[in-house]
Amino acid sequence: MENSVKDIIIGGGVSGLSFARFDEGHEYLVLEKDSSIGGYARTTKRNGFVWDYSGHFFHFQDPEIEKMVAENMCSDDILTISKTTHIKYKDRLIDFPFQKNIHQLQQDEFIDCLYDLFTAPKDAYQTFKEMLYSKFGRSIAEKFLIPYNSKLYACDLDRLDKDAMGRFFPYASPEEIVRNFRNQNNTSYNGSFEYPKGGAIEYVNSISSGIIQSNIITNTKVTAINPQSHTVTLDNGKTLNYARLISTIPFVKMMDMTGMDFDKDAFTWNKVLVFNLGFERKGPNTSDHWIYFPEGCYCFYRVGFYDNILGQDRMSLYVELGFDKDATIDADNLLDRVLSDLKTAGILQDDNRLVDHEVILMDPAYVHINNRSQQHVAQLKSILAAHDIYSIGRYGSWTYCSIEDNIKEARTLAQTINKKH
């Protein structure tokens, strides 16, 4: 490993590897703290099961990026899926999104939702929760939108900005909702998706194939960044010099490494505990790709079916539970609760035996987006850029985005800074 390199990239996930792909001159070093690349897009393949580090499904809109990501893969190894998803609400499975399918509720609840939709006060709103009440009315908000997103983000939704989910939130006007009663149209930004038969890691490996493999160093953690001297310190005590530093790790962790002052209280997030579960045979649900669970009687907020996506003959699930960033989590005890709740939900039957499983903790998982955090990120990024430090990616930019967005951000940064140097 050289003591000096033009570009040091911290993190061997999608964002870091993508920047390396677009980096002119190929004078880079990717430093990954884990034993393998991929970050949260890694995949476990074991006992015939294919499990990601939670569900990762791909929605490409940029042809150049789609070509790059899949250029070393056979088209037969990539599935294109028309999404089938539902919401478990009481004893029913309601089509997603909930707000466009209130006509599938019991009559009294449907009337409540419809009345509140048209009589909701259209006051100015600043928070995510206020937006839900204003746009959809009390009944739709309190039956699904608030309880589900509260489980997802593990926080009071008043702590989130009104546009915290950006284009990913399935907005619908009252007119669209009413039209959907007869002419069903549940399309959204991810109405269909692509998924490699070998899991998300196959796309990561395809991106990585265009990178000089000797320039990727695993099992190597950056412990300190010195903006003034343009150096990083590694966990083995070694110091490296850089001309430019590209960080894809969580923004808060990167700022801590620099030793610079910043408003730590501006940044909050949740943790997500993921149970990947493999069973000896198929379950009763053979069509859904994932189901949302807003009700508090279930410990999880979402359950996904790898077997229904991949056409497997044994049930293979990912189950997601949200927690506050400071929560203490006992995964062993929670597994029993998860299995019990899956039976209550009708997903798991008594005679369907669990044959393999793994537990993954994502920390951070979903960042809490608000004006305070976004303004602080923008201010600090400007200061960091003056020291040739750039922070990108979902966690590096402290935002809510898709995997394609991460690749586009890496491409834009590479094009921008290559013009400057």
C-alpha positions in Angstrom: 0.0 0.0 0.0 1.5 3.3 -1.1 1.9 6.1 1.5 0.4 8.7 -0.8 -2.5 8.4 -3.3 -4.5 10.9 -5.3 -8.0 9.7 -4.2 -8.8 7.8 -1.0 -12.3 6.4 -1.0 -13.6 5.4 2.4 -16.2 2.7 2.0 -16.5 -0.2 -0.5 -20.3 0.0 -1.0 -22.1 1.1 -4.1 -21.3 4.8 -3.8 -17.6 4.3 -3.2 -17.1 1.7 -5.9 -19.1 3.8 -8.4 -16.9 6.8 -7.7 -13.9 4.6 -8.5 -15.5 3.6 -11.8 -15.9 7.2 -12.8 -12.5 8.4 -11.5 -10.2 9.6 -14.2 -6.7 8.4 -14.1 -7.6 5.5 -11.8 -5.3 6.8 -9.1 -7.5 5.8 -6.2 -7.6 3.5 -3.2 -10.8 2.1 -1.8 -10.6 1.4 1.9 -13.3 -1.0 3.3 -13.5 -1.9 7.0 -15.3 -5.2 6.4 -13.8 -8.4 4.9 -15.8 -7.9 1.7 -17.2 -5.1 -0.5 -20.9 -4.2 -0.9 -21.9 -2.5 2.3 -25.6 -2.9 2.8 -25.9 -4.4 -0.6 -24.1 -7.6 0.4 -25.7 -10.9 -0.1 -25.7 -14.2 1.9 -26.0 -17.4 -0.2 -26.4 -20.4 2.0 -28.3 -23.7 2.0 -30.1 -22.7 -1.2 -31.3 -19.4 0.2 -30.4 -15.9 -1.2 -30.6 -13.1 1.4 -29.6 -9.5 1.1 -28.8 -7.2 4.0 -32.5 -6.3 3.9 -34.5 -6.0 0.7 -32.7 -4.2 -2.2 -34.7 -3.8 -5.4 -33.5 -1.8 -8.4 -35.4 0.8 -10.4 -33.2 2.2 -13.1 -34.2 5.3 -15.0 -30.8 6.3 -16.4 -29.8 4.0 -19.3 -26.1 4.7 -18.9 -26.1 3.6 -15.3 -28.2 0.6 -16.0 -25.8 -0.5 -18.7 -22.8 0.0 -16.4 -24.3 -1.9 -13.5 -25.3 -4.9 -15.6 -22.6 -4.9 -18.3 -20.9 -8.0 -17.0 -24.1 -10.0 -16.3 -26.1 -12.2 -18.5 -29.6 -10.9 -19.1 -31.0 -14.3 -18.1 -29.6 -13.7 -14.6 -31.7 -10.5 -14.0 -35.4 -10.7 -13.2 -37.8 -8.0 -14.1 -40.7 -8.1 -11.7 -44.1 -6.3 -11.7 -44.5 -5.5 -8.1 -47.3 -7.1 -5.9 -47.5 -5.6 -2.5 -50.2 -5.3 0.2 -50.8 -3.8 3.6 -52.0 -6.0 6.4 -54.8 -4.1 8.1 -56.9 -5.9 10.6 -58.2 -9.0 8.8 -57.6 -7.7 5.3 -54.8 -7.3 2.8 -55.3 -3.8 1.3 -53.6 -3.0 -2.0 -50.6 -0.6 -1.7 -50.8 2.4 -1.5 -53.3 2.5 1.3 -54.6 6.1 0.5 -55.6 5.1 -3.0 -57.4 1.9 -1.9 -59.6 3.0 1.1 -62.6 1.6 -0.8 -61.2 -1.9 0.2 -61.8 -1.2 3.8 -65.0 -2.0 5.7 -67.8 0.4 4.8 -67.8 2.5 8.0 -64.0 2.9 7.8 -64.1 3.8 4.2 -66.7 6.5 4.8 -64.6 7.9 7.7 -61.5 8.0 5.4 -63.4 9.6 2.5 -65.1 12.2 4.7 -61.8 13.2 6.4 -60.0 13.3 3.1 -62.3 16.1 1.8 -62.7 18.0 5.1 -59.1 18.0 6.3 -57.9 21.5 7.2 -55.5 22.6 4.4 -53.3 24.6 6.8 -49.7 25.2 6.2 -47.6 22.4 7.4 -43.9 22.0 8.4 -43.5 18.5 9.7 -44.0 15.1 8.1 -46.9 14.3 10.5 -48.6 17.6 9.8 -48.3 16.9 6.0 -50.0 13.6 6.4 -53.0 15.1 8.3 -53.3 18.0 5.9 -53.1 16.0 2.6 -55.0 12.8 3.6 -57.2 13.6 6.6 -57.2 12.1 10.1 -58.5 8.6 9.3 -56.1 7.7 6.5 -53.2 9.2 8.5 -54.0 7.4 11.7 -55.0 4.1 10.2 -51.9 3.6 8.1 -49.6 6.5 7.3 -48.7 7.6 10.8 -48.4 4.1 12.5 -46.5 2.6 9.7 -44.0 5.4 9.3 -43.6 5.7 13.1 -42.6 2.0 13.2 -40.3 2.5 10.2 -38.5 5.6 11.5 -38.8 4.7 15.2 -39.6 8.3 16.1 -42.3 10.9 16.4 -43.0 12.0 12.8 -43.1 15.6 13.9 -39.3 15.3 14.0 -39.1 14.8 10.2 -39.3 17.4 7.5 -42.5 17.6 5.5 -40.6 16.3 2.4 -38.5 13.8 4.3 -39.2 11.0 1.8 -39.1 13.2 -1.3 -40.3 11.6 -4.5 -40.5 8.2 -2.8 -43.6 9.1 -0.9 -46.8 7.9 -2.8 -48.7 11.1 -2.9 -52.2 11.1 -4.3 -54.8 13.9 -4.8 -58.4 13.4 -3.6 -59.4 13.2 -7.3 -56.8 10.4 -7.9 -58.0 8.5 -4.9 -61.7 8.7 -6.0 -60.8 7.6 -9.6 -59.0 4.6 -8.2 -62.2 3.3 -6.8 -63.2 2.1 -10.3 -60.1 2.4 -12.5 -57.4 1.0 -10.3 -54.0 2.5 -10.9 -51.5 1.8 -8.1 -48.4 2.7 -10.0 -45.5 4.4 -8.2 -41.9 5.1 -8.7 -41.2 1.4 -8.1 -44.1 -0.2 -9.8 -41.7 -2.7 -11.3 -38.2 -3.6 -10.3 -35.1 -5.6 -11.3 -33.4 -8.1 -9.2 -30.4 -10.4 -9.9 -31.0 -14.1 -9.3 -27.9 -14.1 -7.2 -28.9 -11.2 -5.0 -27.9 -7.5 -4.8 -24.2 -8.4 -4.6 -24.2 -9.4 -8.3 -24.8 -5.8 -9.2 -22.0 -4.7 -6.8 -19.6 -7.3 -8.3 -20.5 -6.0 -11.8 -19.6 -2.4 -10.8 -16.5 -3.7 -9.1 -15.3 -5.5 -12.2 -14.4 -2.2 -13.8 -12.1 -1.3 -10.9 -8.5 -2.2 -10.4 -8.9 -5.0 -7.8 -5.5 -4.3 -6.1 -6.8 -0.8 -5.4 -9.5 -2.2 -3.1 -8.3 -2.9 0.4 -10.6 -4.7 2.8 -10.3 -5.3 6.5 -9.0 -1.7 6.8 -10.7 0.9 8.8 -10.0 4.6 8.8 -9.9 5.9 12.4 -9.0 9.6 11.9 -9.0 12.2 9.1 -6.7 15.3 9.2 -8.1 17.9 6.8 -5.1 20.2 7.3 -2.4 17.7 6.5 -4.6 15.7 4.0 -3.9 12.5 5.8 -5.9 9.6 7.1 -4.9 7.2 10.0 -5.8 3.6 9.7 -6.6 1.1 12.5 -3.2 -0.5 12.0 -1.6 2.8 12.9 -0.4 3.6 9.3 -0.9 7.1 7.9 -1.8 7.8 4.2 -1.6 11.0 2.3 -4.3 12.0 -0.1 -5.0 14.7 -2.6 -8.8 14.2 -2.4 -10.8 12.2 0.1 -14.2 10.8 -0.8 -16.2 9.4 2.1 -19.3 7.3 1.8 -19.6 6.4 5.5 -22.3 8.0 7.7 -21.8 11.7 7.8 -21.7 11.9 11.6 -19.0 9.3 11.8 -16.9 11.0 9.2 -17.2 14.4 11.0 -16.1 12.8 14.2 -13.0 11.5 12.5 -12.1 15.0 11.3 -12.2 16.4 14.9 -14.1 19.4 13.5 -16.8 21.0 15.6 -20.3 20.4 14.4 -23.9 20.2 15.8 -24.2 16.5 16.6 -27.7 17.0 18.0 -28.9 17.9 14.5 -28.4 14.3 13.4 -30.7 11.5 14.4 -31.6 8.1 12.8 -33.0 4.7 13.5 -31.6 1.2 13.6 -33.2 -1.6 11.7 -32.9 -5.3 12.8 -33.3 -7.6 9.9 -34.2 -11.3 10.2 -33.5 -13.4 7.1 -35.5 -16.6 7.5 -35.5 -19.8 5.5 -38.2 -22.5 5.9 -38.4 -26.1 4.8 -41.3 -25.4 2.4 -43.5 -22.7 0.9 -45.9 -20.8 2.9 -49.5 -19.9 2.0 -48.6 -16.5 0.4 -47.3 -17.3 -3.1 -47.8 -13.9 -4.8 -46.7 -11.0 -2.6 -43.2 -9.5 -2.9 -43.6 -7.7 0.4 -46.3 -6.7 2.9 -46.5 -3.6 5.1 -47.6 -3.9 8.8 -48.8 -0.7 10.4 -50.4 -2.2 13.5 -48.7 -2.3 16.8 -49.6 -6.0 17.4 -46.9 -6.9 15.0 -43.3 -6.2 16.0 -42.1 -5.8 12.4 -43.1 -3.1 9.9 -42.4 -5.0 6.7 -42.0 -8.6 5.5 -40.5 -9.5 2.1 -40.7 -12.8 0.2 -37.5 -13.7 -1.6 -39.1 -17.0 -2.6 -41.9 -15.2 -4.5 -39.4 -13.0 -6.3 -36.9 -15.8 -7.2 -39.5 -18.6 -7.8 -38.1 -20.8 -5.1 -39.9 -23.8 -3.6 -39.1 -22.9 0.0 -40.3 -19.8 1.9 -37.5 -17.3 2.2 -38.2 -14.0 4.1 -36.7 -10.8 5.2 -38.4 -9.3 8.3 -37.6 -5.7 9.3 -38.0 -4.1 12.8 -37.3 -0.4 13.5 -35.6 0.9 16.7 -34.4 4.2 18.1 -30.7 4.7 17.5 -30.0 4.3 21.3 -32.1 1.2 21.8 -30.7 -2.0 23.3 -31.7 -4.9 21.1 -31.9 -8.6 22.1 -32.1 -10.4 18.8 -32.4 -13.9 20.3 -35.6 -13.1 22.2 -37.0 -11.1 19.3 -36.7 -14.1 17.0 -39.4 -15.9 19.0 -41.6 -12.8 18.8 -41.1 -12.5 15.0 -42.0 -16.2 14.4 -45.1 -15.8 16.6 -46.2 -12.7 14.9 -45.7 -14.3 11.5 -48.1 -17.0 12.5 -50.6 -14.4 13.7 -50.3 -12.6 10.4 -51.0 -15.9 8.5 -47.6 -15.9 6.8 -46.2 -18.9 8.8 -48.1 -22.1 9.6 -47.4 -24.2 12.7 -45.9 -27.1 10.7 -43.6 -25.0 8.6 -40.1 -25.4 10.2 -37.4 -22.8 10.3 -34.2 -24.4 8.8 -31.8 -21.5 8.6 -31.6 -17.8 9.6 -29.4 -14.9 10.1 -29.7 -11.6 11.9 -28.3 -8.2 10.6 -28.3 -4.9 12.4 -28.4 -1.8 10.1 -27.1 1.2 12.1 -27.8 3.7 10.8 -30.7 2.5 8.7 -33.1 5.5 7.9 -31.8 8.9 8.7 -34.2 11.5 10.1 -34.4 14.3 7.5 -35.3 17.8 8.7 -34.3 21.3 7.9 -31.8 21.5 10.7 -29.8 18.5 9.5 -30.0 19.3 5.8 -28.8 22.9 6.3 -26.0 21.7 8.6 -24.9 19.1 6.0 -24.8 21.7 3.2 -22.8 24.1 5.4 -20.3 21.4 6.4 -19.9 20.0 2.9 -18.9 23.4 1.7 -16.2 23.7 4.4 -15.0 20.1 3.7 -14.7 20.7 0.0 -12.3 23.6 0.8 -10.1 20.8 2.3 -10.7 18.5 -0.7 -13.0 16.2 1.3 -16.3 15.1 -0.3 -19.1 13.1 1.4 -21.5 11.2 -0.8 -24.1 8.4 -0.8 -27.2 7.8 1.2 -25.4 8.2 4.5 -22.6 10.4 3.4 -25.1 13.0 2.2 -27.5 12.1 5.0 -30.6 11.7 2.8 -33.2 9.3 1.5 -32.4 8.0 -2.0 -32.2 5.0 -4.3 -29.2 3.0 -5.2 -29.3 4.6 -8.7 -29.2 8.0 -7.0 -26.0 7.0 -5.2 -24.4 6.0 -8.5 -25.5 9.3 -10.1 -24.1 11.3 -7.2 -20.8 9.5 -7.5 -20.7 10.2 -11.3 -21.5 13.9 -10.9 -18.9 14.3 -8.2 -16.2 12.6 -10.3 -17.0 14.7 -13.3 -17.1 17.9 -11.3 -13.8 17.5 -9.4 -11.9 16.0 -12.3 -12.6 19.2 -14.2 -11.0 21.2 -11.3 -7.8 19.1 -11.1 
